[in-house]
Amino acid sequence: MSENPIPLRMNFWSGLGVAALAVLLLAWVIPHYGGRGFAVGMHPRTLATLGAWVMLGCALALALLSAIALMRQRLPFFRLPEFGHLWHQTWPFLFVLFFIVLVDRFPLTWVAPFMIGSLLLLLGERRWHVVLLTAVIPAIGLYGLTAHLMRIGVV
């Protein structure tokens, strides 16, 4: 019985990605930003370094075992997805990017109802009164809260 090649390929690339992150942590992040002082009788860099080494070992083991399984089945390590699959993975990022640009250009209290309403529509809600109330009430609450905090001098 042969395994499904998609999880094998995902495991291989995930292992390499986590291994690269662990190397970055060991080489740059922990030595420069590891912290000072002691926590539970142990230097913070020691615990972080130990965790990064465990990450690196597990990630390399995952990548190695997945590579062996891929080579046994004579499957390629890299395969481009079809356009439909690529679009299915890309559109949520573009959706979020669109609203990030809108929030950058307009106040959040204006953009929030459209963002919440469009998310509800994407999730399949079709009752207009539910979409309208769920989109507008949080924005009104946000506006009221910020106006109140500005009035009393917190913001």
N, C-alpha and C positions, 0 to 999 in steps of 0.2 A: 504494500500500500504506500503510495507516494504522498508526501505532505503538500499542502497548498503552497505554491511558491511566493505568493504575495506576503504572508506573514514572515516567511524566511527572509525575504528581501528587506522588509521593514525592520526586522530585528537586526539585520546586519548594519543597515545605515543608522539605526537608532543607537546601536552599540558604538559605532564610530563617532557619532555626534556627542554622546555622553563622555566618551574617552577624550575627545578634543576639549570639552568643557572642563573635565578633571585636570587635564594638562594645563589649561589656562589658569585654573585655580591654584595649582601647585607652583606654577612658574611666575605668576604675576599678582593675582589677587591676594592670596594669603600672605606672601612676604611683605606686600606693601600696605595692606589694609587688614591684617590679621587681628588687630586689637592688642590692648595692653591690660595688665592686671591678671588676676587669677579668678577662675570660676571653678568651684567644687574642688579646690586644691590642685587644679590643672591649668597650665597656661592656655589661653584661648587658641593660640596658633597650633598647639599640639592636637587639640580635638578637631580643629578644622582640617589640619593636614591628614590626620588619621581618616576622617570622613572622605576626603578627596582621594586618598589611596584606595579605600574600599570601593568608591565609585569607579575609579580607573580599572581596578581588577575585575569587577563585575562586568563592566562595559566591554573590556577586551575579551573576556570569556564569552559573552553573548555574541560579539562580532565574530570571534573565531569559530564557535560552534555553528553559527548560521552560515558562515563562509564554507565550512566543511560540508554542511548539508546541501548548499547550493551547488558546490562542485561535484558532489556525488550524483546529483540529479542532472548535471550538465546544463544548469540554468544560468542565464546571464545575471551579473550583479546589478546592472543598471538597465532600466527599460522605461522609456517615456510613456506616460499615460496617454490615452486617447483624448481628443479635444473635449469631449463631453465630460469626462472625468476631471480633466484639468479645470474646466469652467466650474464644475460643481465644487471644487476645492478652493477656487479663487474668489467667487462672488461674495462670500461673507466678509472677506477682508476689504474688498472694494466698498461694500455696504458700510462697514465701520469707518473706513477712510472718508467716505462721503459725509457722514455726520460729524466726523472730527473737523473737516474743513468748514462745515456749516457752523459748528460751535465756535470755531476760530473767527468767523466773520460776523456772526450774529449772537445776541445774548442767549444764554442757555435756556432761559424761561420761554423764549420764542421757539427754539429748536426742539426742546424736550417733548412737547406734545406730538410733533410729527415723528420723532424718533420712536417714541413708545407706541404710537398708533401704527406705524409701519411694521414694527416688530410683531405686534398683535396680529396684523393682517398676514404677515409671513407665517405665523404659527397656526393660521387657519381660522381665526375668530372672524365671523361675518356679521354678528349682530352689531348694528351701528351704534346703539346706545351704550353697549359695553365698551366698544373701542373708544367712543367719545369720552365717556366718563373716566375710563382708566388712563387715557392720555392726558386729559385736562386737569384732573384733581391733583396729581403730584406736582405739576407745574405751578398751579395756584398755591399749593402748600410751600413750594420752594420760594416763590416770589414773596409770600407772606412772611416766611421765616427770615429771608434776607432783608426785607424792608424793616422788620421789627428789630433785627440785630443792628442794622444801620442806625435806626432811630435811637436805640439805647447806647450806641457808641462802641459796640463790640467789634464791628467790622469797619 
